[in-house]
Amino acid sequence: MLRRIASLLLLAACAYGCGTPTFEPNTNKVVNGEDARPHSWPWQISLQVKHGSRFHHTCGGTLISPRWVLTAGHCIWPGDVYRVVLGEHDMSQQEGTEQIRDVMRIVVHPNWDIDHVGDGNDLALLKLDKSPIMNDNVSPACLPEAGEILSHGMPCYISGWGNLYTHGPMPDKLQQALLPVVQHSVCSRSDWWGINVKPTMICAGGDIVSGCNGDSGGPLNCQGQDGKWYVQGVTSFVSSRVCNEVKKPTVFTRTSAFTEWLSDVMLHY
């Protein structure tokens, strides 16, 4: 039954126009990361936490329906107050495209455990207080079909405002970088991530380019054969030593392993 519901949600999302940015992402020769073309990832959000009287960027996330944002479980701490900023590109200035929404409900995956990150389930859903206005700068990404496995070497892109390098500065402008998919049989080798990588995860990158602190919760953007962009992964963890360690790809929670849970939460909350 849940699989059928998931399929209906996917169909509804496609009908709504998911994964089709007005401004096409620059996917030519992106190797070491660069400023993203403004609003070419219109589902990318900034998750911000309140410190004192101000909000600060803490994680990324993905708009997957008019009221729901997908992010990582480790981005959420009990008692903290969050908001979501959509339509953001350059955090150093007000561009007039931003839409701010309060988070009215947070649902962290029931099997997420901050003390055992390697167990997986690093997901959370945020319900917005009201739907944003869908336009050229704000629109949802598509969700993959349940159980979909990406092929080794498939070109996908990470996006976010995370540190430019280990212990480095956080950029003002949204960044993107090409991270080819590393199949599980490779990523789980002993000289790669070994047993730390579960089948419910995706590895991508593994050379001089990776995610870094502040990218957590953001999307692994992969283009389907239909030309639409899918959030195939949620940024979970990188090497604890340096962000761009060889044979330590960025690890993402594999969205297609949790399609039924996502559908169930969005239907019942």
Summary of the structure (lengths in Angstrom):
residues: 269
radius of gyration: 16.8
end to end distance: 17.7
largest distance: 48.7
contacts: 913
relative contact order: 0.21
helix: 15%
strand: 32%
